[in-house]
Amino acid sequence: MLDSAEPRINYLLAALPDSEWGRWQPQLEKVEMPLGQVLYEPGNTLAHVYFPTTSIVSLLYVMENGASAEIAVVGNEGLVGISLFMGGESTPSRAVVQSAGHGLRLKAQLMKSEFERAGPVLHLLLRYTQALITQMAQTAACNRHHTLDQQLCRWLLLSLDRLRTNELAMTQELIANMLGVRREGVTEAALKLQQAGLISYARGRITVLDRAGLEARTCECYAVVKREYDRLLPEKLAT
């Protein structure tokens, strides 16, 4: 059980009306989410849904040969495990913690029961799902039509939006796995951003020095996704 003073850092939880939050609060469990932790594998039935607070989770599609590519990121704006309440019970993607931190989790059956109550929770979760689908679709288009430099900028900006710092602990190999490209390509793209004074990269830690510069350099995909999240996910629902 959470302390009654536990801050609702996660935006979805913060948007719950007080009556719903009062019902959820005793059922939520605070968990550590270390870098590289796998929350679920393709095809597995989900036991919990996760609400990241200070962590970021990457949703990856894994090919038969083991290669993978990121289809979406989830941080303090959302939850991991939408297939549970969308009726699928499982998903073909893998969920991996890409930035270490903490989160809250709720048992699968409790989440399904809350969704089936309808009302504010159902509408909030459906709006979040629409925003997440937009991110997935835009990621697919971006990977097909835009340069690796632009993709890296988009990925950095989406990650920054989900953290309370301008630093990311991230190796180039991990970024390459997320973007589904060769490590050499990420090295070259990161070097260009560093030479432009937009980021600093050293010993597996990326520091963003010029966010506005990244926004100017990225493609339209970042803005499309951000607008949809801002439109669909209010900070607080009416109680």
N, C-alpha and C positions, 0 to 999 in steps of 0.2 A: 504493500500500500504506500502511496506517495504521501509525503508531508503535505499538510493542507496549504502550506505557503509555497509549494512547488510552482515556479513560474511557468506560465503557458508559453514557452519559447516557440513551440511549433505553431505555425499560423493557423493550421486547420483546427487544432485544439483550442486555440485562442478565439476562433470564430464560433465555437459552440455556444449556444444559449446557456445561461447559468443553470437551468434545470437539467439539461443534458450533461453539462460538465459535472454537476454534482453526482450524477449517476455513474459517469465514467471514472471519475477520479479514484475511487477505491479499487478499481479493477486494473488500472494502469501500473505497469512495472518498469522502473527505471533500469536500463541496461547499458553496459559499456559496449561500444562498437569499435573494436580495434581495426586498424588498417588491414585489408585483405580478408576480413571475415566474410564468409559466404552465408547469406541469410536464407537463401533457397536455391536449389538446383532445378534445371529444366525437368518438368514432368512431376515434380514432387508436390504432394498435397501440403498446403500451407498450414502450419500450426499456429502462427501468430501474424498479425500485421504490425508494422513498425512505424513509429512517428519520429524521425530524426530530429534532434534538437541542435546539437553542435557537430554532428557528423554529416557526411554526404555519402549516399549510396548510388552506385552505378548499376543500371539495368543493361545487361549484355546479352546479345544473341550469340550463341556458340555454334560454330559449324562442326560438321562431322570430323574434320581433320584437326579440330582443337582450336582453330583460329577464332577470334572473337571480335566484335565491334559493339561499341556502346550505342544504345538506342534512346536512352534518356538518363537524366540525373535527378535524384530526389534528395532534398535537404529539408530545412526547417519550414519549407512551404507546404509539405505534403506528407504522404504516407507510402510505404512499400507494401504491396500485396493487394492491388485492386482486383485481381482475378477472383479473390475470395468472395467478394460481394457482388461481382458481375456474373456469377453463376458458373465460372469455369473450374473453381477449386484449385487448379494448377495452371502453370504457364510455361511456354517453351523457352523463356529467358532465364538468365541467372542474375541474382542480386548480390553484389559485392561491395563492401565498404571501401570507398576510394579516398575518403578523408576521415581519419580517426576522430572519435568523440563519443557522445552519448546519445541516447534516444529513449523512447518509451515504447513498450509493446503491449498489445492487447490480445487475449486469446481469440482464436479464429471464431469459435462459436459465439462468443460475446459480440464480436464485430458483426457477424451475420444477423444476430438478433436485433442489434441496434439499427442496422440498415433496413430490416423488414418492418421496423416500427413506422417507417415512412416519416413524413414531417421534415423538420429542418435538417436532420442528419442526412437523410436520403438526398435531398437537393444539394447540400454542400458537397457530398461525396461524388455526386454525378457531375457537378461543375468542375471539381478537381480532376475527375477522370477525363473530361473534355479537354482541359488544359494540358494534361499529360499526353493525350493522343496527339494534340497539336505539336507538342515538342517532338514526339517520335516521328511524325510525318515530316516536320521541318528538318530534322536531323538527317533523314533519308535523302531529302532533296539537296541539302547542303553537301553531304558526302559525295553526291553525284555531280554537282554542278560548280562547286566553289573550290578555290585553291586550299592547300593544306595550311597556309598562313592564315587564311580567313577562318578555317575550321578551328585552328588552335585558339585564335582570338575569341571565337564564339564559346568554345569550351571553357576558357579561362574566365570569361565574363559570367557564364552560367554558374560556375563554381563560386566565384566571388559573391554573387547574389545570395548564396546559401551559407556564407561564413561571416563571422564578425571580425575579420581580419583581412589584410591585403596579402597575406602569405599563404602559400599552399605547399605542404610537404608532399612532393610528387616527383618520382623519377621519370626520366624520359622513356624508359622502357614501359612503365605503367601507362603513360600517356599514349604511347604507340599502340598498346593493346586496346585502350579505350577507343581510339580513333580508327583502329583497324588498318594501320599503315606500318611501314618499316621504321625502326628506331632512327635510322639515318635521316629520314625525312623530317622527323620531329626535331632532331638535333639542328638541322639546317634552318627550319622554321623558327625555332626558339632563338637561334643565333641572330637571325634577322630582327626579331623583336627586341633583343637585347641591344643590338647595335643602334636601333632606332630610339633607344632610351625608354622603351615602354615597360620592360621587365628587367629584373636581375635574377640570374639563375646560378646557384652554387650549391654543391653537395646535396642534391635532391630537394632543394627548397626554392620555389619560385616566389619572388616578391614583385607585385605589380607596382610600378612607379608612376605610371600615367594611364589611369583608367580611361579618361576621355580619348586619349590616343588609341587605345585598344578599340573603343567603340567606333572611332572614325575609320579604323582599318578593317574591321570585320565586315561580313556581308549582312544583308538585310535579315537573315534568319534569326539572329539574336533578338532584334527589336520585335519581330513578329511573335516570337515565343513570349517575351516579357509582356507585351501588350495583352496577350490572351490571358496570362496569369493574373495580371492586374485587373483585367475586366471581369474575370470569373470568380476571383477569390477575394471577397471583401475582408477587411480586418476583423470585423465583428458583425455577426448576424443580429437581427432584431430579436429581442427576447419576448 
